[in-house]
Amino acid sequence: MKPLKEKISVTIDADLLQELKKQAEKDDRSLSQYINLVLRKHIEKEKED
């Protein structure tokens, strides 16, 4: 079963948003999917420390 998704609203610096969009396109993912991936990797890394 897929994990439940929730919608949130965040404010992101314009330059960071542009870079996220570029990286998402490069990785052939939607912006939302890419942000989820980046956050998940960050959380996993933090748990290791």
Backbone hydrogen bonds, N-H to C=O, Kabsch-Sander energy under -0.5 kcal/mol:
donor,donor_aa,acceptor,acceptor_aa,energy
12,I,10,V,-0.5
17,L,13,D,-2.5
18,Q,14,A,-2.2
19,E,15,D,-1.8
20,L,16,L,-2.6
21,K,17,L,-2.5
22,K,18,Q,-2.1
23,Q,19,E,-2.6
24,A,20,L,-2.6
25,E,21,K,-2.3
26,K,22,K,-2.5
27,D,23,Q,-1.9
28,D,25,E,-1.4
29,R,24,A,-2.8
34,Y,30,S,-2.5
35,I,31,L,-2.7
36,N,32,S,-2.3
37,L,33,Q,-2.3
38,V,34,Y,-2.7
39,L,35,I,-2.6
40,R,36,N,-2.6
41,K,37,L,-2.5
42,H,38,V,-2.1
43,I,39,L,-2.6
44,E,40,R,-2.4
45,K,41,K,-2.2
46,E,42,H,-2.4
47,K,43,I,-2.0
48,E,44,E,-1.2
49,D,45,K,-1.0
